[in-house]
Amino acid sequence: LDDIETTRFYGVTRDFREQYGEKPYLVLKSIPKVSKGTDIDFPFRSVNFGQVPYVILTDNVRYMVGARTPQGYRISSVTPAGIELVKGGRVITIELGYEGEKNHDKS
């Protein structure tokens, strides 16, 4: 969230506490994003962006969104823009850069 959105969030939590009390309480958790520049252990062979997106790793196993890989990553998103992984509270994005391109296979 940017500064304005963070300020709005804290305003909402204050209003919520005033109206409903302390429990349940709202928490803002910041999960840092890491781009492809990091050295991560995620060896993939193929990516499918179809109706049911998935990634095929070098072990030749297909991993759908929501699956956990042997390296301990949970696949949270697969889009033409990139693969989003979650591990240890961190969100890691592997940028693919296909968003907006026309990919028409005419073979």
Backbone hydrogen bonds in HBPLUS format (Angstrom, degrees):
<---DONOR---> <-ACCEPTOR-->    atom                        ^
c    i                          cat <-CA-CA->   ^        H-A-AA   ^      H-
h    n   atom  resd res      DA  || num        DHA   H-A  angle D-A-AA Bond
n    s   type  num  typ     dist DA aas  dist angle  dist       angle   num
A0006-THR N   A0002-ASP O   2.93 MM   4  6.12 156.7  1.98 155.6 162.9     1
A0007-THR N   A0003-ASP O   2.99 MM   4  6.17 159.4  2.03 146.3 151.6     2
A0008-ARG N   A0004-ILE O   2.96 MM   4  6.24 155.8  2.02 147.5 154.4     3
A0009-PHE N   A0005-GLU O   2.87 MM   4  6.11 154.7  1.94 146.0 153.1     4
A0010-TYR N   A0006-THR O   3.02 MM   4  6.34 164.8  2.04 154.7 157.1     5
A0011-GLY N   A0007-THR O   3.01 MM   4  6.25 144.9  2.13 142.0 152.1     6
A0012-VAL N   A0008-ARG O   2.90 MM   4  6.22 153.5  1.98 151.6 158.4     7
A0013-THR N   A0009-PHE O   2.91 MM   4  6.27 158.6  1.95 154.2 160.3     8
A0014-ARG N   A0010-TYR O   3.00 MM   4  6.13 153.1  2.07 140.0 147.1     9
A0015-ASP N   A0011-GLY O   2.98 MM   4  6.23 164.9  2.00 149.3 153.1    10
A0016-PHE N   A0012-VAL O   2.85 MM   4  6.01 156.5  1.90 149.9 157.1    11
A0017-ARG N   A0013-THR O   2.94 MM   4  6.14 162.8  1.97 148.7 152.3    12
A0018-GLU N   A0014-ARG O   3.00 MM   4  6.25 158.7  2.04 150.6 156.6    13
A0019-GLN N   A0015-ASP O   3.04 MM   4  6.24 149.8  2.13 145.6 153.2    14
A0020-TYR N   A0016-PHE O   2.75 MM   4  5.79 167.1  1.76 161.1 165.0    15
A0021-GLY N   A0017-ARG O   2.80 MM   4  4.49 142.0  1.94 123.7 129.2    16
A0034-VAL N   A0091-VAL O   3.13 MM  57  6.52 134.6  2.34 145.6 158.2    17
A0093-THR N   A0034-VAL O   2.82 MM  59  6.01 177.2  1.82 176.4 175.7    18
A0038-THR N   A0035-SER O   3.31 MM   3  6.40 171.7  2.32 130.5 130.6    19
A0058-THR N   A0043-PRO O   2.97 MM  15  5.84 147.9  2.07 153.5 147.8    20
A0045-ARG N   A0056-ILE O   2.66 MM  11  5.57 163.6  1.68 152.2 158.3    21
A0046-SER N   A0056-ILE O   3.13 MM  10  5.03 159.1  2.18 139.5 142.6    22
A0056-ILE N   A0046-SER O   2.81 MM  10  5.03 171.0  1.82 144.3 146.6    23
A0048-ASN N   A0054-TYR O   2.89 MM   6  5.31 168.8  1.90 161.3 160.5    24
A0054-TYR N   A0048-ASN O   3.12 MM   6  5.31 147.3  2.23 132.9 141.9    25
A0055-VAL N   A0063-TYR O   2.92 MM   8  5.25 158.2  1.97 141.9 147.8    26
A0063-TYR N   A0055-VAL O   2.76 MM   8  5.25 167.5  1.78 157.8 162.2    27
A0057-LEU N   A0061-VAL O   3.26 MM   4  5.94 152.6  2.34 160.2 156.7    28
A0060-ASN N   A0057-LEU O   2.91 MM   3  5.52 150.4  1.99 123.4 126.2    29
A0067-ALA N   A0064-MET O   3.02 MM   3  5.56 162.8  2.05 136.0 138.9    30
A0066-GLY N   A0075-ILE O   2.59 MM   9  5.23 160.6  1.63 153.8 161.1    31
A0075-ILE N   A0067-ALA O   2.93 MM   8  5.72 161.5  1.97 166.4 169.7    32
A0069-THR N   A0073-TYR O   2.77 MM   4  5.35 159.1  1.82 156.7 162.7    33
A0072-GLY N   A0069-THR O   2.88 MM   3  5.32 162.9  1.91 117.6 122.3    34
A0074-ARG N   A0086-VAL O   2.91 MM  12  5.16 161.4  1.94 145.1 151.4    35
A0086-VAL N   A0074-ARG O   2.90 MM  12  5.16 144.2  2.03 140.4 151.8    36
A0076-SER N   A0084-GLU O   2.81 MM   8  5.50 152.0  1.89 149.9 157.7    37
A0077-SER N   A0084-GLU O   3.30 MM   7  4.92 144.4  2.43 138.0 134.1    38
A0084-GLU N   A0077-SER O   2.85 MM   7  4.92 168.1  1.86 141.3 145.0    39
A0079-THR N   A0082-GLY O   3.02 MM   3  5.34 168.8  2.03 151.0 154.6    40
A0082-GLY N   A0079-THR O   3.07 MM   3  5.34 128.2  2.35 103.7 116.3    41
A0098-TYR N   A0080-PRO O   2.94 MM  18  4.80 150.5  2.03 147.5 139.8    42
A0096-LEU N   A0081-ALA O   2.81 MM  15  5.28 168.7  1.82 125.8 129.2    43
A0097-GLY N   A0081-ALA O   3.32 MM  16  4.94 160.8  2.36 120.3 117.3    44
A0083-ILE N   A0094-ILE O   2.89 MM  11  5.09 152.8  1.96 141.6 147.3    45
A0094-ILE N   A0083-ILE O   2.81 MM  11  5.09 169.3  1.82 155.0 158.5    46
A0085-LEU N   A0092-ILE O   2.75 MM   7  5.04 171.0  1.76 156.3 159.4    47
A0092-ILE N   A0085-LEU O   2.77 MM   7  5.04 165.6  1.79 145.5 150.6    48
A0087-LYS N   A0090-ARG O   3.01 MM   3  5.40 154.6  2.07 147.3 155.3    49
A0090-ARG N   A0087-LYS O   3.03 MM   3  5.40 163.9  2.06 115.8 120.1    50
A0101-GLU N   A0098-TYR O   3.15 MM   3  5.64 164.1  2.17 131.5 135.7    51
